[in-house]
Amino acid sequence: MPVYHYTGKRYGSNLPVRGERFAQSKQNLAALLRSEQTLPIAIREKGLGLSLPRLRGQASDKDLAVFTRQFSVMLNAGLPLVQCLEIIATQQGNRAFRDVLLQVRNDVEAGASLADAMRRHPRTFDNLFVNMVAAGEAAGILDAILQRLTAFVEKTMKLKRSLRSASIYPVTILLVAAGVVSIILLKVIPVFATLFEGLGADLPLPTLIVIRLSHFLGRFFLFWVAGAALAVAGLRYCYRTEGGRIGIDRLLLALPFFGLVLKKIAVARFSRTLATLMVSGIPILEGLEITARTAGNKIIEQALVKTRKAVEEGKTVVETLRQSTLFPPMVVQMVGVGEQTGELDQMLLKIADYYEEEADAAIANFLTLLEPMLIVFLGAVVGGIVVSMYLPLFSMIAKLSHPIG
């Protein structure tokens, strides 16, 4: 019988546990540890070398939406919680997400609540998801809570898809344009330059500029590539820092058109997140805290943190939002009406619906206008390079057709 080395945590106290035991298999040892109120984290057979740590899986928005919808339907049909998790896990195509669901099932089977089991996987289930599940368990309406979560995840996924389509299309076109222009400057222009040098032709200014640009790009091409890679890496590193992220997020919100779209998406996300939490029974202070952490923009997050602090001090939500320039007057007025009538959650849902439609319309108009502008830009750049190369040929042909004397 093999010897297994294991590490785990005690249920309730979360005290670390480690040791070695004889067992028929890893599965048998895991079941034995769970029966002893120990959550197994890693099990490896002794003598087989070190095993790589298992990373906790991260599900996509689509995986999460499908999971919550299937989960709510099965619970509403009367299936036991553990059986629901097992069925969904076996049908899951995402292997990492399947492993997470199986671990959640094992924890629930061992006596943990569903929210506590999900809380051990923060990369898959965020604070909003876990807190809503906890509220559903406490109120006995887990299936209804999961239905609201499904709608929330699907709406969030739609907003992300719209924002991605608005950013991917122009970036792709510009990258293709940069690639085409680089190939022309590196491969085609040197051939023309050699030809003109051999013919001794007088080169006009546009041709000289293109040829010198070609020489410059060819001589320092590797430096350009390295500089671009360092710039991207530096930007990513800067965004991971507190000050860098604040600066970049503020710059994004200040962009002429893109910033307006980002503000609309941020307002829609804030409204729907807070409304979903409030409808599910989460207190407003806790809801504001969770909404701030899931805002996706540091500037919006800071505004929501201030709002939570002001509400905690006895002020209303609308008083704090009115002091911020991030939220449009219509949002502030509707939030004020919602607070006065006691229907803030329903008013926030209406705000979210309105601004999601506004964001979709703005993105659609942006893409419609951007397509011809990019085509004109590409035509002007490529056409300008081609014409500049043919100008000396036109001049030489004109001289040959009108010989001197």
Secondary structure, 3 states (H helix, E strand, C coil): CCEEEEEEEECCCCCEEEEEEECCCHHHHHHHHHHCCEEEEEEEECCCCCCCCCCCCCCCHHHHHHHHHHHHHHHHCCCCHHHHHHHHHHCCCCHHHHHHHHHHHHHHHCCCCHHHHHHCCCCCCCHHHHHHHHHHHHHCCHHHHHHHHHHHHHHHHHHHHHHHHHHHHHHHHHHHHHHHHHHHHHHHHHHHHHHHHHHCCCCCHHHHHHHHHHHHHHHCHHHHHHHHHHHHHHHHHHHHCHHHHHHHHHHHHHCCCHHHHHHHHHHHHHHHHHHHHHHCCCCHHHHHHHHHHCCCCHHHHHHHHHHHHHHHCCCCHHHHHHHCCCCCHHHHHHHHHHHHHCCHHHHHHHHHHHHHHHHHHHHHHHHHHHHHHHHHHHHHHHHHHHHHHHHHHHHHHHHHHCCCC
